[in-house]
Amino acid sequence: MLNALSVDVEDWFQVTNFEKVIDRDQWDLCESRVVPNVQKILDIFTARDVRATFFILGWIAERHPQLVRAIHERGHEVSTHGYSHVQIQDQSPEEFHDDVSRAIRILEDILGEEVIGYRAPSYSIVPTTMWAWEQLSTLGIRYDSSVFPIKHDRYGVASLPRFPFTVELKDGRELVEFPLSSVRILGKNIPIAGGGYLRLYPYWFIKWAVGKINRQGHPVIFYLHPWEIDPYQPRQKVSLFKRLRHYTNIAATEAKIRALIEDFPFSTVREVLNM
């Protein structure tokens, strides 16, 4: 069973956990670490001949077009993470359309190829923002990977399917949703898709969960942020809860990713969805 591997390309200072302590107008003043972190991820993937989908923030692509090209030249898929990393519920439909349109235009101008995939900041397609699917389709997006079918304080739509499904839109249009992966335990969806879950869980549990889902005939999708392999990033004075969310087990991420791509076959979202 071929699984999908993805990287949300944003810098450490752009995460939702830090939005109250680092203003957007300060981003250009922060130490950028995204280029060496992504290069390290590219080397890890190349060593195992693994391809992945990189959901690149437009703000990053605009400032580091050479990084976008390096990702593409290594054979990976380039998709969009929007431009400004604003959660969808904090935007009007018009603002959302403009944000994603700007991000797509930047990537397509750099590569000269169409962008067909999207992932929302902080997985913010939730019950109140499903209108975003219509907007994405009008912009030429053919698949989305923004829904987490779990209960969570920040995101999640537990009632939606756990595996790829087609969203029927207006005028007969369709969009494929590839939900972030979860495993069903005691009647509940337990997230295992990567990020903080990969850092928090012991690797034996991740391996068991992926194997279980694959044996049921379904692909898994995993995600990673470049800052999650960077234990030396600047530390921020935020609440204990946010510190735990952001920094816990960062030093263990690289080894777990290496083990994951050795134990299971992975490729791009586009290939897994046969697009």
C-alpha positions as CSV (number, residue, x, y, z in Angstrom):
1,M,0.0,0.0,0.0
2,L,1.5,3.3,-1.1
3,N,1.1,6.1,1.4
4,A,1.4,9.9,1.1
5,L,4.2,11.9,2.7
6,S,3.9,15.7,3.0
7,V,5.8,18.7,4.4
8,D,4.1,21.9,5.4
9,V,6.8,24.5,4.5
10,E,6.7,27.3,7.0
11,D,9.3,28.8,9.4
12,W,9.4,28.4,13.1
13,F,8.0,31.9,13.8
14,Q,4.9,31.4,11.6
15,V,3.2,28.7,13.7
16,T,-0.2,29.3,15.3
17,N,1.3,28.6,18.7
18,F,3.4,31.8,18.5
19,E,0.9,34.2,16.8
20,K,0.3,36.1,20.1
21,V,3.9,36.8,20.7
22,I,5.3,37.3,17.1
23,D,3.4,39.8,15.0
24,R,3.3,39.2,11.2
25,D,5.1,42.5,10.6
26,Q,8.0,41.1,12.6
27,W,8.4,38.0,10.4
28,D,11.1,39.6,8.2
29,L,13.1,40.5,11.3
30,C,13.2,36.9,12.7
31,E,16.0,34.5,12.1
32,S,14.9,32.3,9.1
33,R,15.8,28.7,9.4
34,V,13.5,27.2,6.8
35,V,16.1,26.8,4.0
36,P,18.6,24.6,5.8
37,N,15.8,22.6,7.5
38,V,14.1,21.9,4.2
39,Q,17.5,20.9,2.7
40,K,18.0,18.5,5.5
41,I,14.6,16.9,4.9
42,L,15.3,16.7,1.1
43,D,18.5,14.8,1.9
44,I,16.7,12.4,4.2
45,F,14.1,11.7,1.5
46,T,16.7,11.4,-1.2
47,A,18.7,8.8,0.8
48,R,15.6,6.5,0.7
49,D,14.5,7.5,-2.8
50,V,11.2,8.9,-1.4
51,R,9.1,11.6,-3.0
52,A,6.7,13.8,-1.1
53,T,4.3,16.7,-1.5
54,F,5.6,20.0,-0.1
55,F,2.7,22.4,0.8
56,I,4.7,25.7,0.6
57,L,3.6,28.9,2.2
58,G,3.5,31.7,-0.3
59,W,5.3,34.1,2.0
60,I,8.2,31.6,2.0
61,A,8.1,30.9,-1.7
62,E,8.2,34.7,-2.5
63,R,11.4,35.1,-0.4
64,H,13.1,31.8,-1.3
65,P,12.2,30.9,-4.9
66,Q,15.4,28.9,-5.1
67,L,14.1,26.6,-2.4
68,V,10.9,25.9,-4.4
69,R,13.0,25.0,-7.4
70,A,15.3,22.7,-5.3
71,I,12.2,20.9,-4.0
72,H,10.8,20.5,-7.5
73,E,14.2,19.4,-9.0
74,R,14.4,16.6,-6.5
75,G,11.2,15.2,-8.0
76,H,8.8,16.2,-5.3
77,E,5.3,17.7,-5.8
78,V,4.8,21.4,-5.0
79,S,1.5,22.4,-3.6
80,T,0.2,25.4,-1.7
81,H,-0.2,26.2,2.0
82,G,-1.8,29.6,1.2
83,Y,0.2,32.8,1.4
84,S,0.0,34.3,4.9
85,H,-0.8,31.4,7.3
86,V,-4.0,32.9,8.5
87,Q,-6.6,30.4,9.6
88,I,-9.6,30.2,7.3
89,Q,-12.1,31.2,10.0
90,D,-10.3,34.5,10.4
91,Q,-10.8,35.4,6.7
92,S,-13.8,36.3,4.6
93,P,-14.4,34.3,1.5
94,E,-12.9,37.1,-0.5
95,E,-9.8,37.4,1.6
96,F,-9.3,33.6,1.5
97,H,-9.7,33.6,-2.3
98,D,-7.1,36.4,-2.6
99,D,-4.7,34.7,-0.2
100,V,-4.7,31.4,-2.0
101,S,-4.7,32.9,-5.4
102,R,-1.6,35.0,-4.6
103,A,0.1,31.9,-3.3
104,I,-0.7,29.8,-6.3
105,R,0.5,32.6,-8.7
106,I,3.8,32.8,-6.9
107,L,4.5,29.1,-7.1
108,E,3.3,28.7,-10.7
109,D,5.5,31.7,-11.8
110,I,8.5,30.1,-10.2
111,L,8.0,26.6,-11.7
112,G,5.9,27.2,-14.8
113,E,3.6,24.3,-13.8
114,E,0.1,24.2,-12.4
115,V,-0.5,23.8,-8.7
116,I,-3.4,21.4,-7.9
117,G,-3.1,20.7,-4.1
118,Y,-3.8,22.8,-1.0
119,R,-3.5,22.5,2.8
120,A,-5.0,25.0,5.1
121,P,-3.0,26.6,8.0
122,S,-3.7,24.7,11.2
123,Y,-6.0,22.3,9.3
124,S,-8.7,25.0,9.5
125,I,-11.3,23.5,7.2
126,V,-13.9,23.0,10.0
127,P,-17.7,22.9,10.0
128,T,-17.9,26.7,9.7
129,T,-15.4,27.0,6.8
130,M,-16.4,24.2,4.4
131,W,-17.3,27.0,2.0
132,A,-13.5,27.1,1.3
133,W,-13.8,24.0,-0.9
134,E,-15.9,26.0,-3.4
135,Q,-13.3,28.7,-3.5
136,L,-10.4,26.3,-3.9
137,S,-12.1,24.6,-6.9
138,T,-12.6,27.9,-8.7
139,L,-8.8,28.5,-8.3
140,G,-8.0,25.2,-10.0
141,I,-7.3,23.2,-6.9
142,R,-8.2,19.5,-7.4
143,Y,-7.4,18.1,-4.0
144,D,-7.3,19.4,-0.5
145,S,-5.7,17.9,2.6
146,S,-6.9,20.1,5.4
147,V,-9.5,18.1,7.3
148,F,-8.7,16.3,10.5
149,P,-11.5,13.8,11.3
150,I,-11.0,14.1,15.1
151,K,-12.1,16.1,18.1
152,H,-9.6,18.8,18.9
153,D,-9.6,22.2,20.6
154,R,-8.3,24.0,17.5
155,Y,-9.4,22.0,14.5
156,G,-11.2,18.8,13.4
157,V,-14.5,17.5,11.9
158,A,-14.9,14.1,13.6
159,S,-18.0,13.3,11.5
160,L,-16.2,13.3,8.1
161,P,-14.7,10.2,6.5
162,R,-11.2,9.1,7.6
163,F,-10.0,8.3,4.1
164,P,-10.0,10.1,0.8
165,F,-13.5,11.1,-0.4
166,T,-15.0,13.3,-3.2
167,V,-16.7,16.6,-2.3
168,E,-19.5,17.4,-4.8
169,L,-19.5,21.1,-5.6
170,K,-21.6,23.5,-7.6
171,D,-22.0,23.2,-11.3
172,G,-21.0,19.5,-11.2
173,R,-17.4,20.3,-10.0
174,E,-15.6,17.9,-7.7
175,L,-12.7,18.2,-5.3
176,V,-11.0,15.3,-3.5
177,E,-10.4,15.6,0.2
178,F,-7.5,13.6,1.7
179,P,-8.1,13.7,5.5
180,L,-5.2,13.6,7.9
181,S,-4.8,10.1,9.1
182,S,-6.3,8.6,12.3
183,V,-6.7,5.2,13.7
184,R,-10.0,3.9,15.2
185,I,-9.6,2.8,18.8
186,L,-12.5,2.0,21.1
187,G,-14.9,4.0,18.9
188,K,-12.8,7.1,18.7
189,N,-10.5,8.5,15.9
190,I,-7.0,8.8,17.3
191,P,-4.8,11.1,15.2
192,I,-1.5,9.6,14.0
193,A,-0.8,11.7,10.9
194,G,2.5,13.2,12.0
195,G,3.6,16.6,13.5
196,G,3.1,16.7,17.2
197,Y,1.5,13.2,17.1
198,L,4.7,11.7,15.6
199,R,6.8,13.5,18.2
200,L,4.6,12.5,21.2
201,Y,3.8,8.9,20.4
202,P,6.4,6.1,20.7
203,Y,7.4,4.9,17.3
204,W,6.0,1.4,17.9
205,F,2.5,2.8,18.1
206,I,2.9,4.8,14.9
207,K,4.2,1.7,13.1
208,W,1.3,-0.4,14.4
209,A,-1.3,2.2,13.4
210,V,0.1,2.7,9.9
211,G,0.2,-1.1,9.4
212,K,-3.4,-1.5,10.7
213,I,-4.7,1.2,8.3
214,N,-2.8,-0.3,5.3
215,R,-4.0,-3.8,6.1
216,Q,-7.6,-2.4,5.9
217,G,-6.8,-1.3,2.4
218,H,-6.4,2.5,3.0
219,P,-3.4,4.8,2.4
220,V,-2.0,6.9,5.3
221,I,-1.0,10.6,4.9
222,F,1.8,11.9,7.1
223,Y,2.9,15.5,7.6
224,L,6.0,17.2,8.9
225,H,7.1,20.8,9.5
226,P,10.7,21.8,8.8
227,W,11.1,23.3,12.3
228,E,10.2,19.9,13.8
229,I,13.7,18.6,12.9
230,D,15.4,21.7,14.4
231,P,16.1,21.4,18.1
232,Y,18.2,24.6,18.1
233,Q,15.5,27.0,16.9
234,P,14.9,30.1,19.0
235,R,12.8,29.4,22.1
236,Q,9.7,31.5,22.8
237,K,8.1,32.6,26.1
238,V,4.7,31.2,25.7
239,S,2.4,29.2,28.0
240,L,3.5,25.8,29.2
241,F,0.8,24.2,27.1
242,K,2.1,25.8,23.9
243,R,5.7,25.1,24.8
244,L,4.8,21.4,25.2
245,R,2.9,21.4,21.9
246,H,5.7,23.0,20.0
247,Y,9.0,21.7,21.5
248,T,8.2,18.3,23.0
249,N,10.5,15.6,21.5
250,I,11.8,17.7,18.6
251,A,15.1,16.0,19.0
252,A,13.5,12.6,18.2
253,T,11.6,13.7,15.0
254,E,14.4,13.0,12.5
255,A,15.0,9.4,13.7
256,K,11.2,8.7,13.6
257,I,10.9,10.0,10.1
258,R,13.8,8.0,8.9
259,A,12.3,4.9,10.5
260,L,8.9,5.6,9.0
261,I,10.1,5.9,5.4
262,E,12.2,2.8,5.8
263,D,9.3,0.7,7.1
264,F,6.6,1.9,4.7
265,P,6.4,3.0,1.1
266,F,5.6,6.7,0.6
267,S,5.1,9.1,-2.4
268,T,3.3,12.3,-3.3
269,V,-0.3,13.0,-2.6
270,R,-0.8,13.4,-6.3
271,E,0.5,9.9,-7.0
272,V,-1.4,8.2,-4.2
273,L,-4.7,9.9,-5.5
274,N,-3.7,8.9,-9.0
275,M,-4.1,12.5,-10.3
